[in-house]
Amino acid sequence: MNDTCVNSASPSGASTREKIIEAAASLIPEVGWGGVTSRRVAERAGVNPGVIHYHVGSIGELRRIAAVGRIRMFFLDRIGDALTQEDPSSAVETILRSLCSGDSHDPELLLLYETLVAANRDDQLRTEIAASLAELRQGLHDWFAERGVTHPLAAAVTLTAAMDGFLLQRTLDPDLDPTPLIEGLTALVARQRA
């Protein structure tokens, strides 16, 4: 069963499924990847544990669906507003500064880290995260190309890698200042404008 399999027989089926996925996503940063069990998810979602497998299959599949969906939204939320800007340098700065909002131990970030560790042991999870990152890079590539950046793929890959690296470093050093990274990447993008 994959993420697109939704019980369309009743409107409450989709609602129950969404509650289950949300419960799993909220538990991953709290109890760790392996701590997300059917029992815990059922308690959090307010459903019978047997319903979980009916709506999403295995607990491993539930973890993947919850984590990949939340990670995708994490990055889309950070780039969405920035990509309404016309100036690529300003957009890069907006994206990188958005990574500093909130606590470095924000549940969304903890979910991201837990998922990346789990992806080392789960080929399907790794493939799904890679596909989400490829989608992010492609969106950035297209946006940079539309704004006359001469090497849009290089800009997209560099920005995506910088976001990922900055988030990792920020967990280790919550006071990390993004200004040097912003200065370097905005200068790089500005030099590539056609």
C-alpha positions as CSV (number, residue, x, y, z in Angstrom):
1,M,0.0,0.0,0.0
2,N,1.4,3.4,-0.8
3,D,0.6,7.0,0.2
4,T,-2.0,7.4,-2.5
5,C,-4.1,4.5,-1.2
6,V,-7.0,6.2,0.7
7,N,-10.1,4.5,1.9
8,S,-12.5,6.4,-0.3
9,A,-15.5,4.4,0.8
10,S,-16.4,6.9,3.5
11,P,-15.3,10.4,4.4
12,S,-14.4,9.3,7.9
13,G,-11.8,6.9,6.4
14,A,-9.7,9.7,5.1
15,S,-10.1,11.6,8.3
16,T,-9.0,8.6,10.4
17,R,-6.1,8.0,8.1
18,E,-5.0,11.6,8.4
19,K,-5.2,11.5,12.2
20,I,-3.1,8.3,12.2
21,I,-0.4,9.9,9.9
22,E,-0.4,13.1,12.0
23,A,0.0,11.1,15.2
24,A,2.9,9.2,13.8
25,A,4.6,12.4,12.6
26,S,4.2,14.0,16.0
27,L,5.6,10.9,17.8
28,I,8.8,10.5,15.7
29,P,10.6,13.5,17.3
30,E,9.3,12.7,20.7
31,V,10.2,8.9,21.0
32,G,12.5,8.3,18.0
33,W,11.9,6.3,14.9
34,G,11.8,2.9,16.6
35,G,9.6,4.2,19.4
36,V,6.7,4.8,17.1
37,T,4.5,1.8,17.6
38,S,1.0,0.9,16.6
39,R,-0.1,1.2,20.3
40,R,1.4,4.7,20.7
41,V,0.0,5.9,17.4
42,A,-3.4,4.6,18.3
43,E,-3.3,6.3,21.7
44,R,-2.2,9.6,20.1
45,A,-4.8,9.4,17.3
46,G,-7.6,8.2,19.5
47,V,-8.2,5.0,17.5
48,N,-8.1,1.3,17.9
49,P,-4.6,-0.1,17.0
50,G,-6.2,-2.5,14.5
51,V,-7.4,0.5,12.5
52,I,-3.9,1.6,11.8
53,H,-3.0,-1.4,9.7
54,Y,-6.3,-1.1,7.8
55,H,-5.6,2.5,6.8
56,V,-1.8,2.5,6.2
57,G,-0.5,-1.1,6.2
58,S,2.5,-1.7,8.4
59,I,4.0,0.5,11.1
60,G,7.1,0.9,8.9
61,E,5.0,2.2,6.1
62,L,3.2,4.5,8.4
63,R,6.5,6.0,9.7
64,R,7.7,6.5,6.1
65,I,4.4,8.2,5.0
66,A,4.4,10.5,8.0
67,A,8.0,11.4,7.9
68,V,8.4,12.0,4.1
69,G,5.2,14.0,4.0
70,R,6.3,16.2,6.9
71,I,9.8,16.7,5.5
72,R,8.5,17.7,2.1
73,M,6.2,20.3,3.7
74,F,9.1,21.5,5.9
75,F,11.2,22.4,2.9
76,L,8.2,23.7,0.8
77,D,7.2,26.0,3.6
78,R,10.7,27.4,3.8
79,I,11.0,28.1,0.1
80,G,7.4,29.0,-0.8
81,D,7.4,32.7,0.2
82,A,11.0,33.2,-1.1
83,L,10.1,32.0,-4.6
84,T,7.5,34.8,-4.9
85,Q,10.5,37.2,-5.1
86,E,12.0,38.2,-8.4
87,D,15.6,38.7,-7.2
88,P,17.4,35.3,-6.8
89,S,19.8,36.7,-4.2
90,S,17.0,38.0,-2.0
91,A,15.2,34.7,-2.3
92,V,18.3,32.8,-1.3
93,E,18.7,35.0,1.7
94,T,15.0,34.6,2.7
95,I,15.3,30.8,2.4
96,L,18.4,30.6,4.5
97,R,17.1,33.0,7.2
98,S,13.9,30.9,7.4
99,L,16.0,28.0,8.6
100,C,16.8,30.1,11.7
101,S,13.3,30.6,12.8
102,G,12.4,28.6,15.8
103,D,14.4,26.5,18.2
104,S,17.2,24.3,16.8
105,H,15.4,21.4,18.6
106,D,12.2,22.1,16.9
107,P,10.1,18.9,16.5
108,E,10.2,19.3,12.7
109,L,14.0,19.3,12.7
110,L,14.1,16.4,15.1
111,L,11.8,14.5,12.8
112,L,14.1,15.3,9.9
113,Y,17.1,14.0,11.7
114,E,15.4,10.9,13.0
115,T,14.2,10.1,9.5
116,L,17.7,10.6,7.9
117,V,19.2,8.2,10.4
118,A,16.5,5.7,9.7
119,A,17.0,6.1,6.0
120,N,20.4,4.5,6.3
121,R,18.7,1.2,7.1
122,D,15.6,1.6,5.0
123,D,16.0,1.6,1.2
124,Q,12.5,2.6,0.5
125,L,12.6,5.5,2.9
126,R,15.9,6.6,1.4
127,T,14.4,6.4,-2.1
128,E,11.4,8.5,-1.0
129,I,13.5,11.2,0.6
130,A,15.7,11.3,-2.4
131,A,12.7,11.8,-4.6
132,S,11.5,14.7,-2.4
133,L,14.9,16.3,-2.6
134,A,15.0,15.8,-6.3
135,E,11.7,17.5,-6.6
136,L,12.9,20.4,-4.4
137,R,16.1,20.8,-6.5
138,Q,14.1,20.7,-9.8
139,G,11.7,23.4,-8.5
140,L,14.7,25.6,-7.5
141,H,16.4,24.8,-10.8
142,D,13.3,25.9,-12.8
143,W,12.9,29.0,-10.7
144,F,16.6,30.0,-11.1
145,A,16.4,29.4,-14.8
146,E,13.3,31.6,-15.2
147,R,15.2,34.4,-13.5
148,G,18.3,34.3,-15.7
149,V,20.7,32.4,-13.5
150,T,23.2,31.0,-16.0
151,H,23.9,27.8,-14.1
152,P,20.5,27.0,-12.5
153,L,21.3,23.4,-11.7
154,A,24.5,24.4,-9.9
155,A,22.6,27.0,-7.9
156,A,19.8,24.6,-7.0
157,V,22.1,21.8,-5.9
158,T,24.3,24.2,-3.9
159,L,21.3,25.8,-2.2
160,T,19.7,22.5,-1.3
161,A,23.0,21.2,0.1
162,A,23.6,24.4,2.0
163,M,20.2,24.2,3.6
164,D,20.8,20.6,4.6
165,G,24.3,21.3,6.0
166,F,23.2,24.4,7.8
167,L,20.4,22.6,9.5
168,L,22.7,19.8,10.7
169,Q,25.3,22.3,12.0
170,R,22.7,24.3,13.7
171,T,21.6,21.3,15.8
172,L,25.2,21.1,17.1
173,D,25.6,24.9,17.4
174,P,22.3,26.6,18.0
175,D,23.9,30.0,17.9
176,L,25.3,29.5,14.4
177,D,25.0,32.7,12.4
178,P,23.8,32.2,8.8
179,T,25.2,35.5,7.6
180,P,28.5,34.1,6.1
181,L,26.6,31.4,4.3
182,I,24.0,33.9,3.0
183,E,26.8,36.2,1.8
184,G,28.6,33.4,0.0
185,L,25.5,32.0,-1.7
186,T,23.9,35.4,-2.6
187,A,27.2,36.5,-4.2
188,L,27.4,33.2,-6.1
189,V,23.9,33.6,-7.5
190,A,24.4,37.3,-8.2
191,R,27.5,36.5,-10.3
192,Q,25.5,34.0,-12.3
193,R,22.7,36.4,-13.4
194,A,22.5,36.7,-17.2
